Amino acid sequence: MTAQIIDGKAFAAKVRVSVAEHVATLKAKGVTPGLAVVLVGEDPASQVYVRNKGQQTVEVGMASFEHKLDASTSEADLLALIQRLNKDPKVHGILVQLPLPKHLNSDLVINTIEPAKDVDGFHISNVGLLGTGQKSMVPCTPLGCLMMLRDHHGSLAGLDAVIVGRSNIVGKPMAQLLLNDSCTVTIAHSRTRDLQSVCRRADILVAAVGRPEMIPGDWVKPGATVIDVGINRIERDGKAKLVGDVHFESAAKVAGAITPVPGGVGPMTIACLLANTVTACCRSLGLPEPAGLTA
Ligand code: NDP
Protein backbone atom coordinates (compact mmCIF):
# COMPACT_ATOMS: atom_id res chain seq x y z
CA MET A 1 0.00 0.00 0.00
CA THR A 2 1.16 3.55 -0.64
CA ALA A 3 -0.40 6.10 1.64
CA GLN A 4 -2.30 9.13 0.45
CA ILE A 5 -0.27 12.19 1.37
CA ILE A 6 -2.28 14.70 3.39
CA ASP A 7 -1.04 18.01 2.00
CA GLY A 8 -1.04 20.40 4.96
CA LYS A 9 0.38 23.22 2.88
CA ALA A 10 -2.52 23.11 0.42
CA PHE A 11 -5.04 22.64 3.24
CA ALA A 12 -3.61 25.63 5.12
CA ALA A 13 -3.91 27.75 1.96
CA LYS A 14 -7.62 26.84 1.79
CA VAL A 15 -8.07 27.76 5.46
CA ARG A 16 -6.40 31.13 4.82
CA VAL A 17 -8.75 31.80 1.87
CA SER A 18 -11.71 31.04 4.10
CA VAL A 19 -10.28 33.29 6.85
CA ALA A 20 -9.72 36.10 4.32
CA GLU A 21 -13.38 35.83 3.19
CA HIS A 22 -14.59 36.14 6.78
CA VAL A 23 -12.23 39.06 7.36
CA ALA A 24 -13.65 40.83 4.28
CA THR A 25 -17.19 40.32 5.61
CA LEU A 26 -16.21 41.71 9.00
CA LYS A 27 -14.46 44.68 7.40
CA ALA A 28 -17.64 45.43 5.45
CA LYS A 29 -19.32 45.71 8.86
CA GLY A 30 -16.60 48.15 9.94
CA VAL A 31 -14.51 45.76 12.06
CA THR A 32 -10.97 44.65 11.27
CA PRO A 33 -9.92 41.54 13.24
CA GLY A 34 -6.62 42.22 14.99
CA LEU A 35 -3.95 39.87 16.32
CA ALA A 36 -1.34 41.03 18.83
CA VAL A 37 1.82 38.92 19.10
CA VAL A 38 4.18 39.48 22.03
CA LEU A 39 7.77 38.34 21.74
CA VAL A 40 10.14 38.63 24.70
CA GLY A 41 13.83 38.23 23.92
CA GLU A 42 15.74 37.25 20.80
CA ASP A 43 15.32 33.49 20.44
CA PRO A 44 16.04 33.02 16.70
CA ALA A 45 13.33 30.35 16.11
CA SER A 46 10.74 32.50 17.92
CA GLN A 47 11.71 35.52 15.81
CA VAL A 48 11.08 33.51 12.62
CA TYR A 49 7.69 32.27 13.93
CA VAL A 50 6.63 35.77 14.92
CA ARG A 51 7.66 37.20 11.55
CA ASN A 52 5.70 34.48 9.70
CA LYS A 53 2.65 35.02 11.88
CA GLY A 54 2.76 38.78 11.27
CA GLN A 55 3.10 38.35 7.49
CA GLN A 56 0.25 35.87 7.21
CA THR A 57 -1.97 37.99 9.47
CA VAL A 58 -1.58 40.94 7.11
CA GLU A 59 -2.00 38.74 4.01
CA VAL A 60 -5.50 37.68 5.09
CA GLY A 61 -6.45 41.32 5.69
CA MET A 62 -6.25 41.39 9.47
CA ALA A 63 -4.42 43.94 11.59
CA SER A 64 -1.14 42.74 13.06
CA PHE A 65 0.29 44.28 16.23
CA GLU A 66 3.80 43.13 17.13
CA HIS A 67 5.26 43.84 20.55
CA LYS A 68 8.94 42.98 20.77
CA LEU A 69 10.27 43.28 24.29
CA ASP A 70 13.76 43.09 25.64
CA ALA A 71 14.84 39.74 27.17
CA SER A 72 15.24 41.50 30.54
CA THR A 73 11.64 42.79 30.57
CA SER A 74 10.14 42.48 34.04
CA GLU A 75 7.11 40.33 34.73
CA ALA A 76 5.20 43.41 35.91
CA ASP A 77 5.83 45.21 32.60
CA LEU A 78 4.80 42.18 30.54
CA LEU A 79 1.62 41.70 32.57
CA ALA A 80 0.82 45.41 32.20
CA LEU A 81 1.16 45.11 28.41
CA ILE A 82 -1.18 42.11 28.37
CA GLN A 83 -3.72 44.00 30.47
CA ARG A 84 -3.59 46.86 27.96
CA LEU A 85 -4.11 44.45 25.05
CA ASN A 86 -6.99 42.79 26.93
CA LYS A 87 -8.75 46.15 27.00
CA ASP A 88 -7.85 47.26 23.46
CA PRO A 89 -10.95 46.94 21.21
CA LYS A 90 -8.74 46.72 18.09
CA VAL A 91 -7.14 43.53 19.43
CA HIS A 92 -9.26 40.35 19.16
CA GLY A 93 -6.48 37.82 19.63
CA ILE A 94 -3.38 37.85 21.86
CA LEU A 95 -0.49 35.43 21.53
CA VAL A 96 2.56 35.40 23.76
CA GLN A 97 5.34 33.56 21.95
CA LEU A 98 6.73 30.71 24.06
CA PRO A 99 9.18 29.84 25.49
CA LEU A 100 9.56 32.94 27.67
CA PRO A 101 12.86 33.83 29.35
CA LYS A 102 13.31 31.85 32.58
CA HIS A 103 12.65 34.74 34.97
CA LEU A 104 9.06 35.04 33.69
CA ASN A 105 6.28 32.78 34.98
CA SER A 106 4.68 31.44 31.77
CA ASP A 107 1.55 30.14 33.52
CA LEU A 108 0.92 33.50 35.15
CA VAL A 109 1.54 35.35 31.88
CA ILE A 110 -0.76 33.08 29.83
CA ASN A 111 -3.48 33.18 32.50
CA THR A 112 -3.42 36.98 32.44
CA ILE A 113 -4.65 36.97 28.82
CA GLU A 114 -8.40 37.54 28.57
CA PRO A 115 -9.70 33.99 27.79
CA ALA A 116 -11.85 35.26 24.90
CA LYS A 117 -8.68 36.69 23.27
CA ASP A 118 -6.47 33.67 24.07
CA VAL A 119 -6.05 32.50 20.46
CA ASP A 120 -3.41 29.93 21.49
CA GLY A 121 -6.01 28.25 23.74
CA PHE A 122 -3.55 27.83 26.60
CA HIS A 123 -5.44 29.83 29.29
CA ILE A 124 -6.60 27.55 32.08
CA SER A 125 -10.24 28.58 31.41
CA ASN A 126 -9.97 27.44 27.80
CA VAL A 127 -8.29 24.21 28.89
CA GLY A 128 -11.22 23.59 31.26
CA LEU A 129 -13.84 24.48 28.66
CA LEU A 130 -12.26 22.11 26.11
CA GLY A 131 -12.00 19.40 28.77
CA THR A 132 -15.72 19.66 29.51
CA GLY A 133 -16.70 19.78 25.83
CA GLN A 134 -17.74 23.44 25.92
CA LYS A 135 -17.05 26.22 23.43
CA SER A 136 -13.46 27.40 23.91
CA MET A 137 -10.43 28.72 22.09
CA VAL A 138 -8.68 25.56 20.86
CA PRO A 139 -4.86 25.24 20.66
CA CYS A 140 -3.80 25.79 17.05
CA THR A 141 -1.70 22.68 16.32
CA PRO A 142 -4.29 20.14 17.53
CA LEU A 143 -7.04 22.16 15.81
CA GLY A 144 -5.12 21.90 12.53
CA CYS A 145 -4.73 18.13 13.02
CA LEU A 146 -8.46 17.80 13.74
CA MET A 147 -9.39 19.74 10.60
CA MET A 148 -7.22 17.47 8.44
CA LEU A 149 -8.63 14.33 10.10
CA ARG A 150 -12.24 15.45 9.66
CA ASP A 151 -11.54 16.35 6.05
CA HIS A 152 -10.03 12.93 5.37
CA HIS A 153 -12.46 10.73 7.33
CA GLY A 154 -15.68 12.69 7.62
CA SER A 155 -16.95 11.33 10.93
CA LEU A 156 -14.28 10.17 13.40
CA ALA A 157 -16.79 8.45 15.69
CA GLY A 158 -15.73 5.06 16.95
CA LEU A 159 -12.21 5.16 15.52
CA ASP A 160 -9.30 4.09 17.74
CA ALA A 161 -6.98 7.07 18.18
CA VAL A 162 -3.54 6.85 19.76
CA ILE A 163 -1.65 10.03 20.57
CA VAL A 164 2.00 9.64 21.43
CA GLY A 165 2.95 12.58 23.66
CA ARG A 166 1.07 14.19 26.57
CA SER A 167 2.16 17.83 26.44
CA ASN A 168 -0.29 20.58 27.34
CA ILE A 169 0.11 22.24 23.95
CA VAL A 170 -0.31 19.22 21.67
CA GLY A 171 -0.91 15.77 23.17
CA LYS A 172 -3.56 16.51 25.81
CA PRO A 173 -5.71 18.95 23.76
CA MET A 174 -5.46 16.60 20.76
CA ALA A 175 -6.77 13.75 22.91
CA GLN A 176 -9.59 15.93 24.18
CA LEU A 177 -10.61 17.01 20.67
CA LEU A 178 -10.64 13.42 19.42
CA LEU A 179 -12.62 12.33 22.47
CA ASN A 180 -15.11 15.12 21.77
CA ASP A 181 -15.39 13.69 18.23
CA SER A 182 -16.18 10.27 19.76
CA CYS A 183 -12.91 8.48 19.07
CA THR A 184 -11.69 5.86 21.53
CA VAL A 185 -8.58 7.64 22.73
CA THR A 186 -5.30 6.38 24.16
CA ILE A 187 -2.54 8.77 25.23
CA ALA A 188 0.93 7.22 25.20
CA HIS A 189 4.09 8.76 26.67
CA SER A 190 7.63 7.95 27.72
CA ARG A 191 6.47 5.49 30.39
CA THR A 192 4.05 3.59 28.15
CA ARG A 193 4.78 -0.16 28.02
CA ASP A 194 5.06 -1.83 24.62
CA LEU A 195 4.51 1.35 22.62
CA GLN A 196 4.71 -0.60 19.37
CA SER A 197 1.56 -2.64 20.18
CA VAL A 198 -0.25 0.46 21.40
CA CYS A 199 0.54 2.27 18.13
CA ARG A 200 -0.34 -0.79 16.03
CA ARG A 201 -3.96 -0.73 17.16
CA ALA A 202 -4.55 2.90 16.10
CA ASP A 203 -6.86 3.84 13.23
CA ILE A 204 -5.57 7.36 13.86
CA LEU A 205 -1.98 7.70 15.06
CA VAL A 206 -0.82 11.15 16.15
CA ALA A 207 2.89 11.48 16.92
CA ALA A 208 3.86 14.48 19.07
CA VAL A 209 7.08 13.47 20.74
CA GLY A 210 10.04 15.44 19.41
CA ARG A 211 12.23 12.42 18.57
CA PRO A 212 13.36 12.12 14.96
CA GLU A 213 11.72 9.22 13.10
CA MET A 214 11.14 7.17 16.26
CA ILE A 215 7.94 5.54 14.91
CA PRO A 216 8.78 3.10 12.11
CA GLY A 217 6.36 1.63 9.55
CA ASP A 218 5.94 -1.66 11.42
CA TRP A 219 4.37 0.26 14.35
CA VAL A 220 1.60 1.47 12.03
CA LYS A 221 -1.65 -0.46 11.48
CA PRO A 222 -2.22 -1.09 7.76
CA GLY A 223 -4.53 1.59 6.41
CA ALA A 224 -4.21 3.88 9.46
CA THR A 225 -4.12 7.66 9.22
CA VAL A 226 -0.84 9.02 10.57
CA ILE A 227 -0.54 12.63 11.72
CA ASP A 228 3.07 13.57 12.36
CA VAL A 229 3.33 16.66 14.55
CA GLY A 230 7.06 16.32 15.21
CA ILE A 231 9.51 18.88 13.87
CA ASN A 232 13.08 17.72 14.31
CA ARG A 233 16.17 19.29 12.78
CA ILE A 234 18.77 16.65 11.93
CA GLU A 235 21.87 16.42 9.80
CA ARG A 236 21.96 13.70 7.11
CA ASP A 237 24.62 13.25 4.44
CA GLY A 238 26.16 16.49 5.64
CA LYS A 239 22.94 18.44 5.03
CA ALA A 240 20.47 19.98 7.47
CA LYS A 241 17.07 18.28 7.19
CA LEU A 242 13.67 18.55 8.84
CA VAL A 243 12.07 15.24 9.84
CA GLY A 244 9.04 14.22 11.87
CA ASP A 245 8.59 11.76 14.71
CA VAL A 246 7.49 9.12 12.20
CA HIS A 247 9.84 7.34 9.79
CA PHE A 248 8.04 8.64 6.70
CA GLU A 249 9.32 6.22 4.03
CA SER A 250 8.46 3.03 5.91
CA ALA A 251 5.21 4.39 7.40
CA ALA A 252 3.95 5.60 4.01
CA LYS A 253 4.13 2.00 2.73
CA VAL A 254 1.69 0.84 5.43
CA ALA A 255 -0.55 3.78 6.31
CA GLY A 256 -3.72 4.73 4.44
CA ALA A 257 -2.86 8.42 4.74
CA ILE A 258 0.01 10.36 6.26
CA THR A 259 1.13 13.96 6.79
CA PRO A 260 4.66 14.74 5.58
CA VAL A 261 7.27 16.80 7.43
CA PRO A 262 7.69 19.51 6.31
CA GLY A 263 4.39 20.41 4.63
CA GLY A 264 1.94 18.63 6.92
CA VAL A 265 0.90 19.84 10.36
CA GLY A 266 3.33 22.79 10.44
CA PRO A 267 1.57 25.09 7.93
CA MET A 268 -1.80 24.34 9.56
CA THR A 269 -0.69 25.76 12.91
CA ILE A 270 -0.43 29.38 11.74
CA ALA A 271 -3.54 29.00 9.55
CA CYS A 272 -5.45 27.92 12.68
CA LEU A 273 -4.07 30.88 14.62
CA LEU A 274 -5.64 33.15 11.99
CA ALA A 275 -8.85 31.10 12.12
CA ASN A 276 -8.96 31.45 15.92
CA THR A 277 -8.52 35.22 15.64
CA VAL A 278 -11.50 35.49 13.29
CA THR A 279 -13.50 33.24 15.61
CA ALA A 280 -12.58 35.42 18.60
CA CYS A 281 -13.58 38.54 16.66
CA CYS A 282 -16.97 37.06 15.64
CA ARG A 283 -17.67 35.92 19.20
CA SER A 284 -16.78 39.36 20.59
CA LEU A 285 -19.39 40.89 18.26
CA GLY A 286 -22.02 38.23 18.95
CA LEU A 287 -21.87 37.11 15.31
CA PRO A 288 -22.19 33.47 14.15
CA GLU A 289 -18.94 31.50 14.29
CA PRO A 290 -17.10 31.09 10.97
CA ALA A 291 -18.15 27.68 9.64
CA GLY A 292 -15.41 25.07 9.33
CA LEU A 293 -12.81 27.10 11.23
CA THR A 294 -13.58 25.95 14.77
CA ALA A 295 -13.71 22.63 16.61
P1 NDP B 1 7.07 17.96 24.69
O1 NDP B 1 8.54 17.76 24.83
O2 NDP B 1 6.39 18.94 25.56
O3 NDP B 1 6.35 16.54 24.91
C1 NDP B 1 6.85 15.39 24.33
C2 NDP B 1 6.03 14.21 24.75
O4 NDP B 1 6.60 13.04 24.16
C3 NDP B 1 6.02 13.97 26.26
O5 NDP B 1 4.72 13.70 26.70
C4 NDP B 1 6.93 12.76 26.45
O6 NDP B 1 6.52 11.88 27.47
C5 NDP B 1 6.74 12.04 25.14
N1 NDP B 1 7.89 11.19 24.85
C6 NDP B 1 9.21 11.53 24.88
N2 NDP B 1 9.97 10.47 24.58
C7 NDP B 1 9.13 9.44 24.35
C8 NDP B 1 9.31 8.09 24.00
N3 NDP B 1 10.52 7.56 23.82
N4 NDP B 1 8.22 7.31 23.86
C9 NDP B 1 6.98 7.83 24.03
N5 NDP B 1 6.74 9.10 24.36
C10 NDP B 1 7.81 9.90 24.52
O7 NDP B 1 6.83 18.24 23.16
P2 NDP B 1 5.63 19.03 22.40
O8 NDP B 1 4.35 18.34 22.61
O9 NDP B 1 5.74 20.48 22.67
O10 NDP B 1 6.11 18.82 20.88
C11 NDP B 1 6.22 17.53 20.32
C12 NDP B 1 6.79 17.66 18.93
O11 NDP B 1 5.88 18.42 18.14
C13 NDP B 1 8.12 18.43 18.83
O12 NDP B 1 8.87 17.86 17.78
C14 NDP B 1 7.71 19.82 18.46
O13 NDP B 1 8.72 20.52 17.76
C15 NDP B 1 6.54 19.54 17.57
N6 NDP B 1 5.57 20.64 17.49
C16 NDP B 1 5.15 20.98 16.25
C17 NDP B 1 4.24 21.98 16.08
C18 NDP B 1 3.78 22.29 14.70
O14 NDP B 1 3.31 23.38 14.45
N7 NDP B 1 3.86 21.36 13.76
C19 NDP B 1 3.72 22.75 17.21
C20 NDP B 1 4.15 22.23 18.49
C21 NDP B 1 5.06 21.22 18.62
P3 NDP B 1 6.61 12.26 29.05
O15 NDP B 1 5.47 13.20 29.28
O16 NDP B 1 6.45 10.95 29.71
O17 NDP B 1 7.96 12.90 29.25
Residues whose N, C-alpha, C, O or C-beta is under 5 A from the ligand:
A	BS01	NDP	T141 G165 R166 S167 V170 G171 A188 H189 S190 R191 A208 V209 G210 V229 G230 I231 N232 V265 G266 T269
